[in-house]
Amino acid sequence: MYQPIKSISIAGTFLSPVHIGTGQEIDPFSSFIKQDRLYYFELSSVLARLPDAERAAFMKLLGEGSLVEVRKFLAARVDQRQDAIGSIAVAPDIAAEYAGKIGDQHNQLIFQPFFRNGHNFKPLLPGSSLKGAIRTAVIDALIRERNINLSDRAKRDPRYMEREVLGHQDIDQDPFKALKCADIPLPEDGTIIQRVYNYSERREKLTDLGLRIEMTKSLLDGAALHFEGLLDFFEGYRGRTIPNRDKKAISLYLTPAELLSACRYFYANNLREEHERFYRDSPYEATSARLLQIGDELGSDECLLRLGRFTQAESKSINKYRTVKVRGEGGTRDMLHGTTRNLAAGRYPMGWIKLKFSGVDATVRPGTDDNHPSVTRQTPPTGRRVIITDTGKKNAPVDLSRLKDRFPSRGRR
């Protein structure tokens, strides 16, 4: 029987921490930390229930510009049971930092939250993030499989690239118009605020970026987080033309199997390349190899995806036409790959999820690209010796100091 909409059930697992933000921030005027949890509140609601004299005292503090005194005033009057809209788990080291710097006039104590439902403030996985990750893989697959050579304008402008690859003359014919994915609710306790570090393999350096980010818990940090949703394929667009315009409703209809196959190829190879370029024989080899093993053991209805911020240019760009702008001492230069990686809590590559397409069988298995052989934890290392260091503390970054003498900067790539 003809069905205008074909719904595919999806089930996902966060393999590593993911951050998808909104550009908003949680500041000291709308939050406080107590017992390793950040509570956020509406300042206007707190002030509305205070006596007139206390509201006047607060406004006086604002006029004097004393941030420390404002923080102390709010900390003494906000009731977490009465005023808190919600709360987020906080890594112990960040909670300790908050307690130690709450009296520092120059410390803003700002946090970047995860994407949330505007009504109940619970975290959401945006359907647009899943759809965007799938879109990148599909465009890469079409260029590779059809050996498409882009015009100079398309190389410079992503909009023209998509037109040439997907074959649509205007946005109304975009094939992804036929794919819908609703936002997916996540558990209220499924996220935690962590630091983000930048790791330079060449310099053997781990740098705190100064960002306090709400991210999902994940398999790598021992708290596997799962979700379920639907991908809706609008079959009614297949082969249809727009009345009186002699134009296809969409330029190309993409099947669930084609999307799955494209994602399996693109992200599995992306993961392997990153392992070889940055993590092999590094303090993070075991963590990266664990991701690789998961990728190698995918079922024929499963793929990897990479979502959100801090997930590197390679996972958001097309392999054949990638240009990464890298800033250095001599200015900005164009390169094929980035030179550093971002790590949640100084330990985990960010953004990786596993996604299952129920009832869909991919036609391409991961690891079929001869240029990217499968690499698992059982693969013997080549080149540099394996040095894995660990502080033994769950929330501490990996200690790089032992690498200094064993791998001097001279001669490193």
C-alpha positions as CSV (number, residue, x, y, z in Angstrom):
1,M,0.0,0.0,0.0
2,Y,1.3,3.5,-0.9
3,Q,2.4,5.5,2.1
4,P,3.1,9.2,1.6
5,I,5.5,9.2,4.6
6,K,7.9,6.4,5.4
7,S,9.1,6.5,9.0
8,I,12.3,4.8,10.1
9,S,12.9,4.3,13.8
10,I,16.4,5.3,14.9
11,A,18.2,4.4,18.1
12,G,21.4,6.2,19.1
13,T,24.2,6.0,21.7
14,F,26.5,8.8,22.7
15,L,30.0,7.3,22.3
16,S,31.8,10.5,23.4
17,P,30.7,13.8,24.9
18,V,28.6,16.0,22.5
19,H,28.0,19.8,22.9
20,I,25.2,21.4,20.8
21,G,24.7,25.0,22.0
22,T,22.5,27.9,21.2
23,G,25.0,30.8,21.6
24,Q,23.5,31.6,25.0
25,E,25.3,31.7,28.3
26,I,24.5,31.1,31.9
27,D,26.0,33.9,34.0
28,P,26.3,34.6,37.7
29,F,23.1,36.6,37.6
30,S,21.1,33.5,36.7
31,S,23.0,30.6,38.3
32,F,24.8,29.2,41.3
33,I,26.7,26.0,42.1
34,K,26.0,23.9,45.1
35,Q,27.1,20.3,45.8
36,D,28.4,19.7,42.3
37,R,25.2,20.9,40.6
38,L,24.6,24.2,38.8
39,Y,21.1,25.6,39.5
40,Y,19.8,28.2,37.1
41,F,17.0,30.7,37.8
42,E,15.2,33.8,36.5
43,L,16.6,36.8,38.2
44,S,13.4,38.8,37.7
45,S,11.4,36.1,39.5
46,V,13.8,36.2,42.5
47,L,13.7,39.9,42.7
48,A,9.9,39.9,42.4
49,R,9.5,38.0,45.6
50,L,12.0,40.0,47.6
51,P,10.8,42.9,50.0
52,D,11.1,46.4,48.6
53,A,14.0,47.2,50.8
54,E,16.1,44.2,49.5
55,R,15.3,45.0,45.9
56,A,16.5,48.5,46.5
57,A,19.6,47.2,48.1
58,F,20.2,45.0,45.1
59,M,19.8,47.9,42.6
60,K,22.2,50.0,44.7
61,L,24.8,47.2,44.4
62,L,24.3,47.1,40.6
63,G,24.8,50.8,40.4
64,E,28.0,50.6,42.4
65,G,29.3,48.0,39.9
66,S,30.4,45.5,42.5
67,L,30.1,42.1,40.8
68,V,31.4,40.3,43.9
69,E,28.8,41.9,46.2
70,V,26.1,41.1,43.7
71,R,27.1,37.5,43.7
72,K,27.1,37.3,47.5
73,F,23.7,39.0,47.6
74,L,22.1,36.5,45.3
75,A,23.9,33.5,46.9
76,A,22.4,34.4,50.2
77,R,18.8,34.8,48.9
78,V,18.2,32.4,46.1
79,D,16.4,29.3,47.2
80,Q,17.1,26.3,45.0
81,R,13.8,24.6,45.8
82,Q,11.8,27.7,45.2
83,D,13.7,29.6,42.5
84,A,15.6,27.0,40.4
85,I,14.2,26.4,37.0
86,G,16.5,23.4,36.6
87,S,19.9,22.0,37.4
88,I,22.9,20.5,35.6
89,A,25.6,18.2,37.0
90,V,29.0,19.9,37.3
91,A,32.5,18.2,37.2
92,P,34.1,18.4,40.7
93,D,37.0,20.4,39.5
94,I,34.7,23.1,38.1
95,A,32.7,23.2,41.3
96,A,35.9,23.7,43.2
97,E,37.0,26.4,40.8
98,Y,33.6,28.2,41.3
99,A,33.9,28.1,45.0
100,G,37.5,29.4,44.9
101,K,36.8,32.3,42.4
102,I,33.3,33.5,43.4
103,G,35.0,36.4,45.2
104,D,37.2,37.3,42.2
105,Q,36.0,40.5,40.6
106,H,37.7,39.6,37.3
107,N,36.2,36.0,37.0
108,Q,32.9,36.0,35.1
109,L,32.0,32.4,35.9
110,I,30.1,31.9,32.7
111,F,28.8,28.5,31.4
112,Q,27.6,27.5,28.0
113,P,24.5,25.3,28.1
114,F,23.3,22.5,25.9
115,F,20.3,23.0,23.5
116,R,17.2,22.9,25.6
117,N,13.4,22.8,25.4
118,G,12.2,26.4,25.9
119,H,9.2,25.2,28.0
120,N,10.6,22.7,30.4
121,F,14.3,23.5,30.1
122,K,15.2,19.8,29.5
123,P,18.0,19.0,27.1
124,L,17.2,18.2,23.5
125,L,19.1,16.6,20.6
126,P,18.1,18.9,17.7
127,G,16.9,17.0,14.7
128,S,18.6,19.5,12.5
129,S,22.0,18.4,14.0
130,L,21.4,14.8,12.9
131,K,20.1,15.9,9.5
132,G,23.1,18.2,9.0
133,A,25.6,15.4,9.8
134,I,23.8,13.1,7.4
135,R,23.8,15.8,4.7
136,T,27.6,16.3,4.9
137,A,28.2,12.5,4.4
138,V,25.7,12.3,1.4
139,I,27.3,15.3,-0.4
140,D,30.7,13.7,0.1
141,A,29.4,10.4,-1.2
142,L,27.8,11.9,-4.4
143,I,31.0,13.8,-5.3
144,R,33.1,10.7,-4.8
145,E,30.8,8.2,-6.5
146,R,29.9,10.4,-9.5
147,N,33.4,11.9,-9.7
148,I,31.9,15.4,-9.7
149,N,34.3,18.3,-10.5
150,L,33.0,21.5,-9.0
151,S,33.2,24.9,-10.5
152,D,35.4,27.5,-8.9
153,R,32.4,29.3,-7.5
154,A,31.1,26.1,-6.0
155,K,34.4,25.5,-4.3
156,R,34.2,28.9,-2.6
157,D,30.4,28.9,-1.8
158,P,28.8,26.0,0.0
159,R,25.4,27.0,-1.5
160,Y,26.6,26.6,-5.0
161,M,28.4,23.4,-4.1
162,E,25.1,21.9,-2.9
163,R,23.3,23.0,-6.1
164,E,25.9,21.4,-8.3
165,V,26.1,18.2,-6.3
166,L,22.4,17.7,-5.4
167,G,21.2,19.1,-8.7
168,H,18.6,21.7,-7.5
169,Q,18.2,25.1,-9.1
170,D,16.6,26.6,-6.0
171,I,16.1,25.7,-2.4
172,D,12.5,24.4,-3.0
173,Q,14.1,21.4,-4.8
174,D,16.5,20.5,-2.1
175,P,16.4,16.7,-1.7
176,F,16.6,17.0,2.1
177,K,13.2,18.7,2.0
178,A,11.9,15.1,1.9
179,L,13.7,14.2,5.2
180,K,12.3,15.3,8.5
181,C,13.7,14.6,12.0
182,A,12.1,16.0,15.1
183,D,14.1,17.2,18.2
184,I,14.7,14.3,20.5
185,P,14.3,14.7,24.3
186,L,17.3,13.6,26.4
187,P,17.3,12.6,30.1
188,E,17.4,15.5,32.5
189,D,20.5,13.9,34.1
190,G,22.1,13.1,30.8
191,T,24.5,16.1,30.7
192,I,27.4,17.5,32.7
193,I,29.5,20.7,32.6
194,Q,33.1,20.0,31.8
195,R,36.2,21.8,30.6
196,V,37.3,21.7,27.0
197,Y,41.0,21.4,26.2
198,N,43.0,21.7,23.0
199,Y,45.6,19.1,22.2
200,S,48.5,19.7,19.9
201,E,50.2,16.4,18.9
202,R,53.1,18.3,17.3
203,R,53.8,20.4,20.4
204,E,52.8,17.7,22.9
205,K,50.7,20.3,24.6
206,L,47.3,20.3,26.3
207,T,45.7,23.7,26.7
208,D,42.7,24.6,28.8
209,L,40.5,26.7,26.4
210,G,38.9,28.5,29.4
211,L,35.4,27.2,28.4
212,R,33.0,25.6,30.8
213,I,30.6,23.6,28.5
214,E,27.5,21.5,29.2
215,M,27.9,18.3,27.2
216,T,26.3,14.9,27.1
217,K,27.5,12.0,29.2
218,S,28.8,9.2,27.1
219,L,30.1,5.6,26.8
220,L,33.7,6.7,27.0
221,D,33.3,8.4,30.4
222,G,31.4,5.4,31.8
223,A,27.8,6.8,31.5
224,A,26.4,5.5,28.3
225,L,23.5,7.7,27.2
226,H,20.9,6.4,24.7
227,F,18.1,8.0,22.7
228,E,15.3,7.1,20.2
229,G,13.6,9.0,17.4
230,L,12.2,8.9,13.9
231,L,13.4,9.8,10.5
232,D,10.5,10.7,8.3
233,F,10.9,10.2,4.5
234,F,8.3,12.0,2.4
235,E,7.7,9.5,-0.3
236,G,5.1,11.8,-1.9
237,Y,8.0,13.9,-3.3
238,R,9.4,11.0,-5.2
239,G,9.1,11.5,-9.0
240,R,6.6,14.4,-8.5
241,T,6.6,17.6,-10.5
242,I,5.4,21.0,-9.4
243,P,2.1,21.8,-11.2
244,N,2.3,24.3,-14.0
245,R,6.0,24.7,-13.6
246,D,7.4,21.6,-15.3
247,K,9.9,21.2,-12.4
248,K,10.6,18.3,-10.1
249,A,9.4,18.7,-6.6
250,I,12.9,17.6,-5.4
251,S,15.9,17.2,-7.6
252,L,16.9,13.8,-6.2
253,Y,15.2,11.3,-3.9
254,L,17.5,9.7,-1.3
255,T,16.6,6.4,0.2
256,P,17.2,5.4,3.8
257,A,19.8,2.8,2.7
258,E,21.7,5.5,0.6
259,L,21.9,7.8,3.6
260,L,23.0,5.0,5.9
261,S,25.7,3.9,3.4
262,A,27.0,7.4,3.0
263,C,27.3,7.9,6.7
264,R,29.0,4.6,7.3
265,Y,31.7,5.4,4.7
266,F,32.3,9.1,5.6
267,Y,32.5,8.9,9.4
268,A,34.3,5.6,9.7
269,N,37.1,6.9,7.5
270,N,37.0,10.2,9.3
271,L,37.6,8.4,12.6
272,R,40.4,6.3,11.2
273,E,42.2,9.3,9.7
274,E,42.0,11.2,13.0
275,H,43.4,8.2,14.9
276,E,46.4,7.8,12.6
277,R,47.1,11.5,12.3
278,F,46.7,12.5,16.0
279,Y,46.2,9.7,18.4
280,R,48.3,6.7,17.4
281,D,51.1,6.3,20.0
282,S,49.8,9.2,22.0
283,P,48.3,9.4,25.5
284,Y,44.9,9.1,23.9
285,E,45.5,6.0,21.7
286,A,43.5,3.7,23.9
287,T,40.5,6.0,24.0
288,S,40.6,6.5,20.2
289,A,41.1,2.8,19.6
290,R,38.0,2.0,21.6
291,L,36.0,4.2,19.2
292,L,37.6,2.5,16.3
293,Q,36.6,-0.9,17.6
294,I,33.0,0.2,18.0
295,G,33.1,1.4,14.4
296,D,34.6,-1.9,13.2
297,E,31.8,-3.9,14.9
298,L,28.9,-1.9,13.6
299,G,25.9,-3.9,12.3
300,S,24.7,-3.5,8.7
301,D,22.0,-1.2,10.0
302,E,24.3,1.1,12.0
303,C,26.6,4.0,11.3
304,L,28.8,6.5,13.1
305,L,27.9,10.3,13.1
306,R,29.7,13.3,14.5
307,L,27.6,16.1,16.0
308,G,28.0,19.5,17.5
309,R,30.8,21.9,18.4
310,F,34.5,21.0,18.9
311,T,34.3,18.2,16.3
312,Q,37.0,19.4,13.9
313,A,36.8,20.7,10.4
314,E,37.3,17.3,8.8
315,S,34.0,16.0,10.0
316,K,32.1,19.1,8.7
317,S,33.7,19.4,5.2
318,I,34.0,17.5,2.0
319,N,37.1,15.4,1.6
320,K,37.9,16.2,-2.0
321,Y,37.5,20.0,-1.6
322,R,38.4,20.5,2.0
323,T,40.3,23.7,3.0
324,V,41.1,24.2,6.7
325,K,42.3,27.7,7.7
326,V,45.0,27.3,10.4
327,R,46.3,30.2,12.4
328,G,49.9,30.3,13.3
329,E,52.8,32.6,14.1
330,G,53.1,33.6,10.4
331,G,49.4,34.3,10.0
332,T,46.6,32.1,8.5
333,R,47.3,29.4,6.0
334,D,45.1,26.9,4.1
335,M,45.7,23.2,4.9
336,L,43.9,19.9,4.1
337,H,43.7,19.0,7.8
338,G,43.7,20.8,11.1
339,T,46.7,20.7,13.4
340,T,45.1,20.2,16.8
341,R,42.2,18.4,18.4
342,N,39.6,19.3,21.1
343,L,39.1,17.0,24.1
344,A,36.3,17.0,26.6
345,A,37.8,17.0,30.2
346,G,41.2,16.8,28.5
347,R,40.5,13.1,27.7
348,Y,37.8,12.4,25.1
349,P,37.4,13.3,21.4
350,M,34.1,15.1,21.1
351,G,30.9,14.5,19.1
352,W,30.8,10.8,18.3
353,I,27.5,8.9,18.3
354,K,26.4,5.5,17.0
355,L,23.1,5.5,15.2
356,K,20.9,2.5,14.2
357,F,18.4,2.7,11.3
358,S,15.8,0.1,12.1
359,G,15.0,-2.2,9.2
360,V,17.5,-0.7,6.9
361,D,20.4,-2.7,5.5
362,A,23.4,-0.7,4.2
363,T,25.0,-1.6,0.9
364,V,28.5,-0.5,2.0
365,R,30.2,-1.9,5.0
366,P,32.8,0.2,6.9
367,G,36.4,-0.4,6.2
368,T,36.0,-1.1,2.5
369,D,38.3,1.9,1.5
370,D,41.7,0.4,0.9
371,N,43.3,3.7,1.7
372,H,41.9,3.5,5.3
373,P,42.5,0.1,6.7
374,S,40.7,-1.0,9.8
375,V,42.5,-0.1,13.0
376,T,41.5,-1.6,16.3
377,R,43.2,-2.0,19.7
378,Q,44.6,-5.3,18.5
379,T,46.5,-3.7,15.6
380,P,50.3,-3.6,16.4
381,P,51.6,0.0,16.6
382,T,54.0,1.4,14.1
383,G,56.5,4.2,14.3
384,R,56.6,5.8,17.7
385,R,56.4,3.8,20.8
386,V,53.1,3.7,22.7
387,I,53.2,5.8,25.8
388,I,49.9,6.0,27.7
389,T,49.7,8.1,30.8
390,D,46.9,8.6,33.2
391,T,46.6,10.6,36.4
392,G,44.2,8.1,37.8
393,K,41.7,10.9,38.5
394,K,38.4,10.5,36.7
395,N,38.0,14.1,35.8
396,A,41.6,15.1,35.4
397,P,43.2,15.5,31.9
398,V,45.8,13.1,30.7
399,D,49.3,14.0,31.9
400,L,51.6,14.8,28.9
401,S,54.8,15.5,30.9
402,R,56.2,12.1,30.4
403,L,56.3,12.6,26.7
404,K,58.7,15.5,26.8
405,D,61.9,13.5,27.0
406,R,60.8,10.5,25.0
407,F,59.5,12.5,22.0
408,P,61.5,15.7,21.6
409,S,60.0,18.3,19.2
410,R,62.9,18.0,16.8
411,G,62.0,15.7,13.9
412,R,58.3,15.4,14.8
413,R,55.8,16.0,12.1
